[in-house]
Amino acid sequence: MHEATVTVLGVFATTLSALSLLPQVIRTWRTRSAGDISASWLIVALL
């Protein structure tokens, strides 16, 4: 693959990964409690 294609795919993947965290961040913000966060999901998302 060309370097530009790899860069675009990397940016796209990073954006989707960051957006996947958004629902839990919003829920934590609204409830003011981090007890609802799934630890296993968080580990998988961060890997």
Buried (B, 14 or more C-beta within 10 A) or exposed (E): EEEEEEEEEEEEEEEEEEEEBEEBEEEBEEEEEEEEEEEEEEEEEEE
